[in-house]
């Protein structure tokens, strides 16, 4: 059980506070209870947050950790003056020194998504998500010329989550296509993919891990059998080598690491925020 609570407080969605806070907390070997308090955009809501933090402090007998990305100074002051937690004001820590160094006043904009729906990047991202959903698991061969990247690999090697991550986070139109036993028997890529070989990127995985993943879905099946997994992975890797397709193993990598590696290879300019 957790013996420490962490609050993520923002006048927006709280995603920035939570992402930043979790990156820091990952350096410590403990599992806190996490509480996100988004849209704290009035003094009344700031006071409510203070009461919740202080109640938690009394119950646990320890200071809660509080990560905030509040823009409004009144709300920040309410937390600073009344909260019994360990307060980490990320905007105050970073934005104010940058204002001084750059001699530029920051926008003090509430939330990174406040006006994003009007931007071209936002519409491109929505379009990329729709494209990736329509081209998941080889369900459509239409408009593969419009893809930024086409992921290939055996079933359950991580193609779908990686495609969606690339679309949602980086606005890439990412199709994905499974390599199946019929392809291995022919010793050739699926015909629909041959004209787009330069866009292909392969994902592979250790057979043992693949068997574990497939067993969760179809326990006791040939699909999940370790020997079958070894054969499929071996055949898929041989096919990718013959075709000259770039590929990597997803066995020990997170979706973020996989996506970043793919971006470095196919669209390095998309690594910029």
C-alpha positions as CSV (number, residue, x, y, z in Angstrom):
1,X,0.0,0.0,0.0
2,X,1.1,3.6,-0.7
3,X,2.0,5.7,2.3
4,X,2.4,9.0,0.4
5,X,0.0,10.9,-1.9
6,X,1.0,13.0,-4.8
7,X,-1.2,15.7,-6.2
8,X,-1.0,17.1,-9.7
9,X,-2.8,20.5,-9.8
10,X,-3.4,22.6,-12.9
11,X,-5.8,25.3,-14.2
12,X,-5.8,23.2,-17.4
13,X,-5.9,19.4,-18.0
14,X,-3.1,18.6,-15.5
15,X,-1.3,16.5,-18.2
16,X,1.8,18.7,-18.1
17,X,2.0,18.6,-14.3
18,X,1.5,14.9,-14.2
19,X,4.0,14.1,-17.0
20,X,6.7,16.3,-15.4
21,X,6.0,15.0,-11.9
22,X,5.9,11.4,-12.9
23,X,9.2,11.8,-14.7
24,X,10.8,13.0,-11.5
25,X,9.1,10.4,-9.3
26,X,10.4,7.7,-11.6
27,X,13.8,8.3,-10.0
28,X,12.5,7.1,-6.7
29,X,11.7,3.5,-5.8
30,X,8.2,3.9,-4.3
31,X,4.6,3.8,-5.5
32,X,2.6,6.8,-4.3
33,X,-1.1,7.3,-4.6
34,X,-1.7,9.8,-7.4
35,X,-4.5,12.4,-7.5
36,X,-5.0,14.8,-10.4
37,X,-6.9,18.0,-9.8
38,X,-7.5,19.7,-13.2
39,X,-9.2,23.0,-14.0
40,X,-8.3,24.7,-10.7
41,X,-9.0,28.0,-12.3
42,X,-10.8,30.0,-9.5
43,X,-9.8,31.0,-6.0
44,X,-12.7,28.8,-4.7
45,X,-11.3,25.8,-6.4
46,X,-7.8,26.6,-5.1
47,X,-9.2,26.6,-1.6
48,X,-10.9,23.3,-2.2
49,X,-7.6,21.8,-3.4
50,X,-5.9,23.1,-0.2
51,X,-8.5,21.5,2.0
52,X,-8.1,18.2,0.2
53,X,-4.3,18.3,0.4
54,X,-4.4,19.2,4.1
55,X,-7.0,16.5,4.9
56,X,-4.7,14.0,3.2
57,X,-1.8,15.2,5.2
58,X,-3.7,14.7,8.5
59,X,-4.8,11.2,7.5
60,X,-1.4,10.0,6.4
61,X,0.7,11.9,8.9
62,X,3.1,12.9,6.0
63,X,3.3,15.8,3.7
64,X,1.7,15.1,0.3
65,X,3.8,16.0,-2.7
66,X,2.2,18.7,-4.8
67,X,3.2,19.4,-8.4
68,X,1.5,22.4,-9.9
69,X,1.4,24.2,-13.2
70,X,-1.0,26.9,-12.1
71,X,-0.7,30.2,-14.1
72,X,-2.9,32.4,-12.0
73,X,-0.8,34.0,-9.2
74,X,-3.8,34.3,-6.9
75,X,-4.4,30.5,-7.0
76,X,-0.6,29.9,-6.6
77,X,-0.6,32.2,-3.5
78,X,-3.5,30.3,-2.0
79,X,-1.7,27.0,-2.3
80,X,1.6,28.5,-1.0
81,X,0.0,30.1,2.0
82,X,-2.4,27.3,3.0
83,X,-1.3,24.0,1.8
84,X,0.5,21.6,4.1
85,X,2.1,19.6,1.3
86,X,5.5,19.9,-0.3
87,X,4.7,22.3,-3.1
88,X,6.6,22.3,-6.4
89,X,5.5,25.2,-8.6
90,X,6.9,24.3,-11.9
91,X,5.9,27.5,-13.7
92,X,7.3,29.6,-10.9
93,X,10.5,27.5,-10.9
94,X,11.1,27.8,-14.6
95,X,9.0,30.5,-16.3
96,X,10.0,33.4,-14.1
97,X,13.7,32.8,-14.4
98,X,13.3,32.5,-18.1
99,X,11.4,35.8,-18.3
100,X,14.3,37.5,-16.5
101,X,16.9,35.8,-18.7
102,X,15.1,36.4,-22.0
103,X,13.7,39.8,-21.0
104,X,10.4,38.6,-22.5
105,X,7.1,38.3,-20.6
106,X,5.6,34.8,-20.9
107,X,2.0,34.4,-22.3
108,X,0.7,33.1,-18.9
109,X,-1.6,31.0,-21.0
110,X,-3.8,28.6,-19.2
111,X,-3.1,25.1,-20.5
112,X,-1.3,24.0,-23.7
113,X,-4.7,23.1,-25.3
114,X,-6.5,26.4,-24.7
115,X,-6.3,27.5,-28.3
116,X,-4.9,24.4,-30.0
117,X,-8.2,23.5,-31.8
118,X,-7.6,26.4,-34.1
119,X,-4.2,25.3,-35.1
120,X,-3.2,23.5,-38.3
121,X,-1.1,21.1,-36.2
122,X,-4.2,20.0,-34.3
123,X,-6.2,19.3,-37.4
124,X,-3.3,17.4,-38.9
125,X,-3.2,15.3,-35.7
126,X,-6.9,14.5,-35.8
127,X,-6.5,13.5,-39.5
128,X,-3.6,11.3,-38.6
129,X,-5.5,9.5,-35.9
130,X,-8.4,8.8,-38.2
131,X,-6.0,7.5,-40.9
132,X,-4.2,5.2,-38.4
133,X,-7.5,3.8,-37.1
134,X,-8.7,3.2,-40.7
135,X,-5.4,1.4,-41.6
136,X,-5.0,-0.7,-38.4
137,X,-4.0,-4.3,-38.8
138,X,-4.1,-4.2,-42.6
139,X,-7.9,-3.6,-42.7
140,X,-7.5,-1.2,-45.6
141,X,-5.1,-0.9,-48.5
142,X,-6.6,2.4,-49.7
143,X,-4.4,5.5,-49.9
144,X,-1.2,3.8,-48.6
145,X,0.6,6.5,-50.6
146,X,-0.6,8.9,-48.0
147,X,1.1,7.1,-45.1
148,X,4.1,8.6,-43.4
149,X,5.2,5.2,-42.3
150,X,3.8,1.6,-42.5
151,X,4.6,-0.7,-39.6
152,X,5.0,-4.4,-40.4
153,X,5.5,-7.4,-38.1
154,X,3.9,-10.5,-36.7
155,X,0.6,-10.2,-34.8
156,X,1.0,-8.7,-31.3
157,X,4.5,-7.2,-31.8
158,X,3.3,-3.7,-30.9
159,X,2.2,-2.3,-34.2
160,X,-1.2,-0.9,-33.2
161,X,-0.2,1.0,-30.1
162,X,2.9,2.4,-31.8
163,X,0.8,3.5,-34.8
164,X,-1.7,5.3,-32.6
165,X,1.0,6.9,-30.5
166,X,2.7,8.3,-33.6
167,X,-0.6,9.7,-34.8
168,X,-1.7,11.2,-31.5
169,X,1.6,12.6,-30.3
170,X,3.4,13.5,-33.6
171,X,0.6,13.7,-36.2
172,X,2.1,10.9,-38.4
173,X,-0.2,8.9,-40.6
174,X,0.9,5.5,-39.5
175,X,-0.6,2.4,-41.1
176,X,0.2,-1.1,-39.8
177,X,0.1,-4.4,-41.5
178,X,0.5,-7.9,-40.1
179,X,2.9,-10.5,-41.5
180,X,1.0,-13.8,-41.6
181,X,1.9,-17.5,-42.4
182,X,0.7,-17.0,-46.0
183,X,3.4,-14.3,-46.5
184,X,6.0,-16.6,-45.0
185,X,5.0,-19.5,-47.3
186,X,5.3,-17.2,-50.3
187,X,8.6,-15.7,-48.9
188,X,7.4,-12.3,-50.1
189,X,5.9,-9.2,-48.6
190,X,2.1,-8.7,-49.0
191,X,1.6,-7.4,-52.5
192,X,-0.1,-4.2,-51.3
193,X,3.1,-3.2,-49.5
194,X,5.6,-3.8,-52.3
195,X,5.1,-0.3,-54.0
196,X,5.6,1.4,-50.6
197,X,8.8,-0.4,-49.4
198,X,10.6,2.8,-48.6
199,X,7.9,3.6,-46.0
200,X,8.0,0.3,-44.3
201,X,9.4,-0.1,-40.8
202,X,9.5,-3.5,-39.1
203,X,8.8,-4.5,-35.5
204,X,9.9,-7.8,-34.1
205,X,9.8,-9.3,-30.6
206,X,11.4,-12.1,-28.6
207,X,9.4,-15.3,-29.2
208,X,9.1,-16.0,-25.5
209,X,7.5,-12.6,-24.9
210,X,5.3,-13.0,-27.9
211,X,4.0,-16.3,-26.6
212,X,3.2,-14.7,-23.2
213,X,1.3,-11.9,-24.9
214,X,-0.7,-14.2,-27.2
215,X,-1.4,-16.6,-24.3
216,X,-3.3,-13.8,-22.5
217,X,-5.5,-13.5,-25.6
218,X,-5.8,-17.2,-26.7
219,X,-4.4,-19.5,-24.0
220,X,-3.5,-23.0,-25.2
221,X,-3.8,-22.1,-28.9
222,X,-1.3,-22.8,-31.7
223,X,-1.3,-19.0,-32.2
224,X,0.3,-18.7,-28.7
225,X,2.5,-21.8,-28.9
226,X,6.1,-21.0,-28.3
227,X,7.4,-23.1,-31.2
228,X,4.9,-21.4,-33.5
229,X,6.0,-18.0,-32.2
230,X,9.6,-18.8,-32.8
231,X,8.9,-19.9,-36.4
232,X,6.8,-16.7,-37.1
233,X,9.4,-14.3,-35.6
234,X,12.3,-16.1,-37.5
235,X,10.4,-16.0,-40.8
236,X,9.4,-12.3,-40.3
237,X,12.9,-11.2,-39.5
238,X,14.3,-13.2,-42.5
239,X,11.7,-11.5,-44.8
240,X,12.6,-8.0,-43.5
241,X,16.3,-8.7,-44.0
242,X,15.7,-9.9,-47.6
243,X,13.5,-6.9,-48.3
244,X,16.0,-4.4,-46.8
245,X,13.4,-3.1,-44.3
246,X,14.6,-1.2,-41.2
247,X,13.4,-2.9,-38.0
248,X,13.8,-3.1,-34.3
249,X,12.8,-5.4,-31.4
250,X,10.0,-4.2,-29.1
251,X,10.7,-6.8,-26.4
252,X,12.2,-4.5,-23.8
253,X,11.2,-1.1,-25.2
254,X,8.3,1.3,-24.3
255,X,6.0,2.7,-26.9
256,X,7.7,6.0,-26.5
257,X,11.1,4.5,-27.2
258,X,9.8,2.6,-30.2
259,X,8.1,5.7,-31.6
260,X,11.2,7.9,-31.1
261,X,13.4,5.3,-32.9
262,X,11.0,5.2,-35.8
263,X,10.8,9.0,-36.0
264,X,14.6,9.3,-36.1
265,X,14.6,7.0,-39.1
266,X,11.6,8.2,-41.1
267,X,10.7,11.8,-40.0
268,X,13.4,13.3,-37.8
269,X,11.8,16.7,-38.1
270,X,8.8,15.5,-36.2
271,X,11.0,15.0,-33.0
272,X,10.7,18.7,-32.5
273,X,7.8,19.8,-30.2
